[in-house]
Amino acid sequence: MNIRQKPEEIYEEYLRGVEYNESIGLYDTVRRNENFFNDRQWEGVNAPDLDKPVFNFLKPVVNYYIAMITSDDIGVEIQPFGQVDEELRDVLQAAAQEVERVMENTKIRSKQKRMLRDAAVDGDGCFYLYFDPDIPRGTGEYGEICAENLENTQVLFGNPAVDDLQSQPFLLVVQHQPLDLVRRQALKNGIGAAGAEEIQPDSLLDPYSLSEDDVVTVITKFWKEDGTVKLISTTRNQVVRPRADTGYRLYPLVYFIWERVRHSYHGMAVLTGKISNQIFVNKLYAMAMQYVKNQAFPKLLFDRSKIDSWSNRVGDAIAVNGDPSQAVASSFASRDMSSQVLQLIDETISRTKDLMGASDAALGNINPQNTSAIIAVQKAASLSLELQKMEFYQFVEDYIRIFLEMMRVNYGVRRVAFEGPQGDERCRWIDFSRLQDCTWKLNVQIGAASYWSELMQVQTLDNLFLNGIIDDSIDYLQNVPQGYLRNKNELIAKLKARRREQERAEENKKEHKFYPKEGERGRKSNDTPGV
């Protein structure tokens, strides 16, 4: 396949991707869904005399989805296929520890929540992973793995009819950045000063651009060639980063689709099909409020032929024509608004939540009279999110595999502290390029496979120890999951040192055992001296 690498050609591919997104209404859908999620639900409505209430019942449902999917912690375990030497086993153990550190430093757990929020509201979520060689590690070394959230409008697939990211012929990542920043990046990447000056903002290059600031659209193209991923970054008319070989075997992007749509890499968002219900509720509330304002208070009626005008001032005299006894004003009260309006509003909200799998029981909005029944209902309600949970687990495994690829290519030899298989603390120089030598099996434990199983493991260990099945305190401590006991490794080391001292004391006892004197060795205990 001929990969197009000129800035003008890449920009044409970008325009084709934008045209596809417009054909499926992606930009209008994202704009509308974002407005309804953020309480801007009356935008564009021309009704100056009408109150515009917002009763956003969709936002709590989305937050409930995110909380349910991310409620379980994530544990990482790397296991090799077959037997490996001790050095490679240390590499795998150090890599697993390094994955945990990268997840903490990149704040990827909080970014996962934002990604799921984007997927639920817009239809898709994405991580862009890259290696920054200029970030100090604090140990005299430089280079860290970074993660960035991307919107679904920033990622364009080479084949939009296929949703498998790693099988794409190429990927385009679109970023809008300030002009000065783009020019500095171009200079840093070896583009001369003259080339950097040719980079122009979109407002000058595109007469239809709505941007008035000095913003540049930077397009980074990824493709696979000769087994590794290549990249190039360009603007509309200039190269920002020349073609480079990343060395990765996987694209450094991870894509999450909330609900898959056939023959499209964009998914269906939670809000897309429910916005009509939200509009209906808002309209009924607005009309009900208008009716109450107009009809809730009695209307005063008077005969204009006898009274020219009416005054509500206390003690104010009112002039009448003719007999005042025949010019008495009266009040008129209209009929109350039908109760079916509020019932229909409540019924619409309740049924919409139920169909979305977020009933009042699932959200906890019920009187807790029977705790067991409430828990059972909440568990049953969470079953509707099982497909999204499985997709999320695969998403996590995908970005951890990319972490390992980046470690293999970019880390080189680093000094890493990690925990050995026996619970001992190790600090060694690790050659991460050895990950190339092993076909590794990656096991990502999530939810019940990590947090709850660890609690169960601690309870089981306690029972085995109390019943005497495990009688060695060191064996007990070595099987306690990491993080449940503070200074576990130091405690194990002290117990081992105490055991060695006891063993040495026993050996010294044996060496200095009491022997009888030479003249007493043959004498029996009942022998009488002198006989």
Phi, psi and omega in degrees: 000132180277114181270123180279130188232001177279147181305318181294323180291318178295323179293326176295319176296323176298316179295324177294321177295320177295320178298321178294317179298322178291327181293331178262006177070029185295313185294319177294321180294315180297316181297317182292315181296320178297319179297316182289327178290326184263023173070012174265070190262356179246018184294129180089356180274125180261089178213078186294332183269000184253129173296147185239078179286152177233115175244081189282097177265357178277326183297314177299328179293316179297316178297324176296317177302312183297317181295321181291322183286323184261012183290335182267143178285166184242127174243147184240131176223130181248121181236132180276158171281129176072195182270138177230160180286169185296324181296316180291327176295322176295324178297316180294320179294318178293323179295319178297319178294322181292325176299316178299319181293319179295319178299324179287315184291325180277357183053044188288337179292320176288327177291332175297321179296319178294321179298316179294325176297316178297319181293319182291324183273318187257340180114331183217155172224155186211144169249136172247117183253136179211161181252122179258109184285354185262355181278124179285144179268350181088359179241023183084001179249158182233152177113120179221151174278134181238154179229140182224136175282134175240146174278159182292343176279353181263353183241125180240128180271144176295325176240094186291350180276353181241131183264003178277113186293316186290345179264006183288145176293327174198164178229146175240127175251120186254125180227135178259115187232157177297150184299315182298320180295318181295320179294321177296320177297321179296317178297320180294329181273010175094003175283130183296170180297322179295319178293322179294325180291336179285347177289120185243151178291160182298328183296335178271325184277330184242110181293342179265005182292138179272353183276132176257351180273171177277075182249137181241136174273114179256126182248119176256121182255130176245140172207160181258132180210129181058035174085356179230165183269130175253158178214157173207140180243132182220161165259199180291331187228004186210151177276131176262320176226120182296167179306135181216151177261115181287333185084354181281148174266352180236146172298137181279040176229148177231132188238134179240126179249125183293305178222117189291143177244133184297136176062037176203144178272355175265139182263179178262130181278163179295320189281339191304314183273356184249359182293327178300321177295320179295320178296318179299316180295315180298319180295314180297319178297318181297316180291325177294319178294322178294321179295317180296318180297323184275329191241355186288329184258143183298148177264136180267129182244140176213160182274111184292337179290340180251331181235120182291317182208161183241143179233137179262008179292141181290127178078003182282134180280143181242121181279135180234159175256120180094206184285120180298333181292343178261005182244036181282131179279154177226162181251155181226128179247128179283171180289151177292153177295143181298137179291346180295336181296307180293325177297319179293323177297311180297320181294321179297314180297315183295314181293323178297315178297318180298317180292335178274000179078021181232065180288174179298325178295319179293323180277353180083016182267047179224164179284119186283072179274329180231098186296318182297319179294322180296315180298319179297319179294319180296320178295319179294324180292328181287349180296334180292345180260007184297321179297317178293326177296317179296321176296321179293319178299319177294324177300315179296315180298323181295315182285336175289323175298323177291323174306313181294323176298317180292323176296318181299321186272317192257340187283316186069224179259122181224152176271120187231137173264130181209169182263129180285174183295336180263013180086004181276144181276128181236148176221106188221164171279122184245129175267099184290345177293345178291348174300338177293332186279351188233133172276101190265151174254127182254122180243109180262115181265125184225144174067235183299339180281349180237290188294306183290325179292329177292318176299317178296324179295319178296316179297319179294319178299318178300316180295317179296322181288319180292327180273002176081005178290320169255113183251003180254122182293329179291317177299322179297312183293324180294337180266356175288128181302148181295135179101348180268346182222121182289138179056041181298317182295320178295321180294319178297319180297319179295318179295321178294320178295319178295322178294320179296321177296319178296320179295320177295322179295321177296320179294320178296325178297316180296322181291326181258034180293143183287127175246145178291160178293163185301319182282349184256358187293323183267355183280136176277162184290336182259009179289141179257128182297140176085357181262000000 
